[in-house]
Amino acid sequence: MKKILIVEDEPILHIVYRQLLSNELSLHDVEVLSAYDFDEAVTSLSQDEEKEQTSLCVILDLDLGDGHNGWEILNGSYLAGYKRVLVFICSSSGSLADQERALEYPQVIGYFQKPIQQHFARIIASKFVAS
């Protein structure tokens, strides 16, 4: 089983990400989930009863706008227990320090600066869905 969890506080970006991903995912059996803040993300991750059989891709915003940030998800044990985890950070931060920090996490395999382009979905499909 494969799941993609979009963790993003801007509702319009959930629509954009889903639209971009829909073209690339149309032939694949991938469940796409949404979390609009830290608490929803943690709830979704902690209540997933299929973790051990699930490959998870997280599209993670760093600034979640609710007093929390994406770093907290990466630093916590929320991603533990999944068969496989890949994280793509999508942030408005163009900070080199953020990009370098992101790559210190072994599960982070991509860093995209907003606004996101179509190649974002192709990269996710090639690194997560098709593998």
Backbone as JSON, one array per atom type, in Angstrom:
{
  "sequence": "MKKILIVEDEPILHIVYRQLLSNELSLHDVEVLSAYDFDEAVTSLSQDEEKEQTSLCVILDLDLGDGHNGWEILNGSYLAGYKRVLVFICSSSGSLADQERALEYPQVIGYFQKPIQQHFARIIASKFVAS",
  "N": [[0.84, -1.17, 0.0], [0.47, 2.25, -0.76], [0.79, 5.59, 0.33], [0.25, 9.1, 0.23], [0.84, 11.87, 2.16], [-0.21, 15.07, 2.49], [1.01, 17.78, 4.11], [0.16, 20.78, 4.92], [-0.62, 24.16, 5.49], [-2.09, 25.9, 3.92], [-5.06, 25.84, 2.31], [-5.59, 26.11, -0.49], [-3.25, 25.22, -1.65], [-3.34, 22.49, -1.21], [-5.22, 21.74, -3.08], [-3.87, 22.46, -5.43], [-1.55, 20.79, -5.27], [-2.78, 18.25, -5.3], [-3.97, 18.34, -7.84], [-1.7, 18.55, -9.51], [-0.47, 16.13, -8.86], [-2.4, 14.3, -9.66], [-2.3, 13.78, -12.42], [0.11, 12.38, -12.64], [-0.33, 10.23, -10.98], [-2.41, 8.75, -11.93], [-2.41, 6.13, -12.95], [-1.65, 4.59, -10.87], [-2.04, 2.96, -7.71], [-2.53, 4.84, -5.26], [-3.14, 6.35, -2.2], [-4.16, 9.56, -1.38], [-3.79, 11.79, 1.19], [-4.8, 14.51, 3.35], [-3.53, 16.97, 5.58], [-4.07, 19.79, 7.47], [-2.8, 21.13, 9.44], [-0.42, 20.92, 12.16], [-1.48, 19.29, 14.26], [-3.46, 17.76, 12.92], [-1.82, 16.36, 11.17], [-0.21, 14.84, 12.91], [-2.22, 13.31, 14.14], [-3.2, 11.86, 11.92], [-0.9, 10.39, 11.24], [-0.36, 8.97, 13.62], [-2.64, 7.44, 13.98], [-2.72, 5.66, 11.93], [-3.38, 2.53, 11.05], [-2.2, 0.78, 9.35], [0.5, 1.0, 9.09], [2.84, -0.7, 9.03], [2.62, -2.03, 6.64], [2.71, -0.05, 4.81], [4.02, 2.21, 2.45], [5.07, 5.43, 2.77], [4.74, 8.73, 1.62], [5.55, 11.97, 2.4], [4.51, 15.18, 1.88], [5.72, 18.05, 2.88], [5.23, 21.06, 4.5], [7.23, 23.63, 5.88], [6.5, 25.79, 7.51], [3.82, 25.74, 9.37], [1.92, 27.45, 10.28], [0.43, 27.36, 12.65], [1.68, 27.71, 14.99], [3.34, 25.64, 15.06], [5.8, 23.65, 13.29], [7.21, 22.07, 10.34], [9.62, 20.9, 11.01], [9.23, 19.84, 13.52], [7.72, 17.56, 13.03], [9.56, 16.04, 11.62], [11.52, 15.75, 13.59], [10.24, 14.36, 15.62], [8.82, 11.16, 16.61], [6.94, 10.5, 14.81], [6.97, 9.47, 12.23], [7.87, 6.96, 12.45], [7.72, 3.38, 12.17], [6.56, 2.94, 9.71], [6.66, 1.11, 6.63], [8.25, 2.21, 4.66], [9.53, 5.5, 4.28], [9.42, 8.55, 2.66], [10.26, 11.93, 2.35], [9.27, 14.99, 1.04], [10.08, 18.26, 1.11], [8.23, 21.2, 0.9], [8.47, 24.46, 0.69], [8.2, 27.97, 1.37], [10.48, 29.1, 2.04], [13.57, 30.06, 0.92], [15.94, 29.7, 2.03], [19.27, 28.78, 2.33], [20.28, 27.57, 4.58], [18.01, 26.26, 5.63], [17.57, 24.41, 3.57], [19.94, 22.9, 3.69], [19.73, 21.92, 6.31], [17.43, 20.35, 6.04], [18.33, 18.25, 4.46], [19.81, 16.82, 6.23], [18.23, 14.98, 7.37], [17.58, 11.64, 6.92], [15.3, 10.64, 5.63], [14.37, 12.71, 4.08], [14.2, 13.53, 0.8], [13.93, 15.46, -1.06], [13.71, 18.98, -1.74], [11.64, 21.56, -2.29], [11.05, 24.79, -3.46], [8.42, 27.03, -2.98], [6.67, 28.95, -5.46], [5.26, 25.82, -6.49], [6.06, 23.73, -9.25], [5.08, 21.8, -12.2], [7.01, 19.77, -12.54], [7.56, 18.91, -10.0], [5.58, 16.99, -9.29], [6.23, 14.97, -11.09], [8.74, 14.21, -10.2], [8.12, 13.21, -7.65], [6.51, 11.05, -8.4], [8.39, 9.51, -9.81], [10.33, 8.92, -7.85], [8.94, 7.88, -5.7], [6.35, 6.65, -6.26], [6.72, 5.02, -8.55], [8.71, 3.31, -7.75]],
  "CA": [[0.0, 0.0, 0.0], [1.21, 3.51, -0.82], [0.02, 6.77, 0.72], [0.89, 10.4, 0.23], [0.23, 12.77, 3.12], [0.12, 16.48, 2.26], [0.95, 18.55, 5.36], [0.23, 22.15, 4.4], [-1.66, 24.96, 6.13], [-2.84, 26.69, 2.94], [-5.99, 24.94, 1.62], [-5.46, 26.18, -1.95], [-2.1, 24.41, -2.07], [-3.78, 21.1, -1.24], [-5.86, 21.58, -4.39], [-2.81, 22.52, -6.44], [-0.75, 19.57, -5.18], [-3.59, 17.12, -5.76], [-4.12, 18.46, -9.29], [-0.42, 18.19, -10.12], [-0.22, 14.71, -8.64], [-3.41, 13.45, -10.29], [-1.81, 13.34, -13.74], [1.19, 11.41, -12.46], [-0.78, 9.09, -10.17], [-3.64, 8.19, -12.49], [-2.28, 4.7, -13.2], [-1.09, 3.97, -9.67], [-2.94, 2.85, -6.56], [-1.95, 5.64, -4.18], [-4.11, 7.13, -1.44], [-3.65, 10.89, -1.05], [-4.42, 12.32, 2.39], [-4.48, 15.9, 3.65], [-3.5, 17.49, 6.95], [-3.98, 21.23, 7.32], [-1.98, 21.69, 10.52], [0.41, 19.95, 12.88], [-2.29, 18.32, 14.99], [-4.06, 16.83, 11.96], [-0.74, 15.5, 10.66], [0.14, 13.89, 13.98], [-3.34, 12.39, 14.28], [-3.2, 10.98, 10.76], [0.25, 9.49, 11.33], [-0.43, 8.1, 14.8], [-3.8, 6.55, 13.91], [-2.62, 4.8, 10.76], [-3.3, 1.14, 11.5], [-1.56, -0.01, 8.31], [1.87, 1.5, 8.97], [3.85, -1.72, 8.72], [2.46, -2.43, 5.25], [2.54, 1.17, 4.02], [5.07, 3.13, 2.05], [4.5, 6.76, 2.97], [5.41, 9.92, 1.12], [5.02, 13.16, 3.06], [4.79, 16.49, 1.28], [5.76, 18.75, 4.16], [5.51, 22.49, 4.6], [7.99, 23.91, 7.1], [5.76, 26.74, 8.34], [2.45, 25.25, 9.39], [1.02, 28.55, 10.62], [-0.36, 27.12, 13.86], [2.64, 27.68, 16.1], [4.17, 24.45, 14.86], [6.49, 23.64, 12.0], [7.53, 20.76, 9.79], [10.78, 20.32, 11.7], [8.73, 19.06, 14.65], [7.32, 16.25, 12.52], [10.8, 15.31, 11.31], [12.25, 15.46, 14.83], [9.48, 13.45, 16.47], [8.79, 9.75, 16.2], [5.67, 10.35, 14.09], [7.16, 8.74, 10.98], [8.36, 5.61, 12.77], [6.82, 2.24, 12.02], [6.16, 2.73, 8.32], [7.51, 0.23, 5.83], [9.19, 3.1, 3.97], [9.12, 6.9, 4.37], [10.14, 9.56, 1.89], [9.72, 13.26, 2.63], [9.58, 16.1, 0.15], [9.74, 19.52, 1.75], [7.75, 22.26, 0.01], [8.52, 25.61, 1.58], [8.43, 29.29, 0.77], [11.83, 29.49, 2.45], [14.66, 29.78, 0.0], [17.13, 29.74, 2.87], [20.23, 27.7, 2.15], [20.37, 26.89, 5.88], [16.88, 25.33, 5.7], [17.81, 23.33, 2.61], [20.99, 22.04, 4.24], [19.17, 21.24, 7.49], [16.49, 19.33, 5.56], [19.06, 17.1, 3.93], [20.4, 16.08, 7.35], [17.27, 13.93, 7.71], [17.72, 10.61, 5.88], [14.06, 10.41, 4.89], [14.12, 13.85, 3.18], [14.88, 13.3, -0.48], [13.73, 16.58, -1.96], [13.35, 20.28, -1.17], [11.08, 22.4, -3.34], [10.66, 26.12, -3.03], [7.15, 27.49, -3.55], [5.56, 28.15, -5.96], [5.59, 24.5, -7.01], [5.83, 23.55, -10.69], [4.66, 20.45, -12.6], [8.09, 18.77, -12.37], [7.44, 18.43, -8.62], [4.79, 15.76, -9.3], [6.99, 13.96, -11.83], [9.81, 13.75, -9.31], [7.5, 12.36, -6.63], [6.12, 9.81, -9.06], [9.57, 8.69, -10.16], [11.07, 8.48, -6.66], [8.09, 7.2, -4.71], [5.28, 5.8, -6.8], [7.2, 4.03, -9.53], [9.72, 2.42, -7.17]],
  "C": [[0.89, 1.25, 0.0], [0.28, 4.67, -0.5], [0.9, 8.01, 0.58], [0.12, 11.27, 1.21], [0.73, 14.19, 2.83], [-0.07, 17.21, 3.58], [1.23, 20.0, 4.99], [-0.92, 22.95, 5.0], [-2.48, 25.79, 5.16], [-3.74, 25.77, 2.12], [-5.84, 24.97, 0.09], [-4.29, 25.33, -2.45], [-2.42, 22.92, -2.05], [-4.42, 20.81, -2.6], [-4.82, 21.54, -5.49], [-1.99, 21.23, -6.44], [-1.51, 18.36, -5.69], [-3.77, 17.15, -7.28], [-2.83, 18.06, -10.0], [-0.15, 16.69, -10.0], [-1.19, 13.82, -9.41], [-2.96, 12.95, -11.66], [-0.76, 12.24, -13.6], [0.73, 10.14, -11.76], [-1.93, 8.32, -10.79], [-3.57, 6.67, -12.7], [-1.78, 3.92, -11.99], [-2.13, 3.95, -8.55], [-2.28, 3.54, -5.36], [-3.06, 6.43, -3.52], [-3.47, 8.46, -1.07], [-4.48, 11.45, 0.1], [-3.99, 13.76, 2.62], [-4.49, 16.16, 5.15], [-3.22, 18.98, 6.84], [-3.22, 21.92, 8.45], [-1.22, 20.55, 11.21], [-0.43, 18.87, 13.55], [-2.95, 17.3, 14.06], [-3.02, 15.86, 11.42], [-0.39, 14.43, 11.68], [-0.97, 12.86, 14.17], [-3.36, 11.38, 13.14], [-2.08, 9.95, 10.85], [0.1, 8.5, 12.49], [-1.59, 7.12, 14.73], [-3.79, 5.63, 12.69], [-2.38, 3.36, 11.21], [-2.59, 0.24, 10.49], [-0.1, 0.37, 8.1], [2.86, 0.46, 8.44], [3.77, -2.18, 7.28], [2.46, -1.24, 4.29], [3.85, 1.87, 3.72], [4.44, 4.52, 2.06], [5.37, 7.83, 2.35], [4.75, 11.11, 1.8], [5.48, 14.38, 2.28], [4.62, 17.47, 2.42], [6.13, 20.22, 4.02], [6.27, 22.72, 5.9], [7.25, 24.84, 8.04], [4.29, 26.37, 8.31], [1.45, 26.28, 9.9], [0.19, 28.38, 11.87], [0.53, 27.09, 15.11], [3.56, 26.48, 16.03], [4.85, 24.55, 13.5], [6.82, 22.21, 11.59], [8.71, 20.1, 10.47], [10.33, 19.44, 12.86], [8.3, 17.66, 14.21], [8.56, 15.41, 12.22], [11.55, 14.91, 12.57], [11.54, 14.47, 15.74], [9.54, 12.02, 15.95], [7.55, 9.45, 15.35], [5.8, 9.5, 12.82], [7.65, 7.3, 11.2], [7.29, 4.57, 12.53], [6.35, 1.98, 10.61], [7.16, 1.84, 7.6], [8.61, 1.04, 5.15], [8.65, 4.51, 4.07], [10.04, 7.75, 3.52], [9.46, 10.9, 2.16], [10.21, 14.24, 1.58], [9.14, 17.37, 0.86], [9.36, 20.52, 0.67], [7.6, 23.5, 0.88], [8.68, 26.91, 0.8], [9.83, 29.79, 1.13], [12.86, 29.08, 1.39], [16.0, 29.75, 0.73], [18.02, 28.52, 2.62], [20.37, 26.9, 3.44], [19.23, 25.88, 6.04], [17.1, 24.15, 4.77], [18.87, 22.36, 3.13], [20.49, 21.26, 5.45], [18.25, 20.1, 7.05], [17.22, 18.07, 5.12], [19.82, 16.32, 5.0], [19.49, 14.92, 7.78], [17.31, 12.88, 6.6], [16.46, 10.39, 5.06], [13.71, 11.56, 3.94], [14.92, 13.65, 1.9], [14.66, 14.43, -1.47], [13.31, 17.83, -1.21], [12.9, 21.15, -2.32], [10.69, 23.75, -2.76], [9.36, 26.5, -3.74], [7.41, 28.73, -4.39], [6.05, 26.87, -6.63], [5.23, 24.42, -8.49], [5.47, 22.09, -10.98], [5.75, 19.4, -12.37], [8.1, 18.18, -10.96], [6.7, 17.09, -8.59], [5.52, 14.64, -10.04], [8.08, 13.37, -10.95], [9.24, 12.82, -8.24], [7.11, 11.01, -7.24], [7.32, 8.92, -9.35], [10.29, 8.16, -8.93], [10.24, 7.68, -5.68], [7.16, 6.19, -5.37], [5.81, 4.69, -7.68], [8.21, 3.04, -8.93], [9.11, 1.29, -6.38]]
}
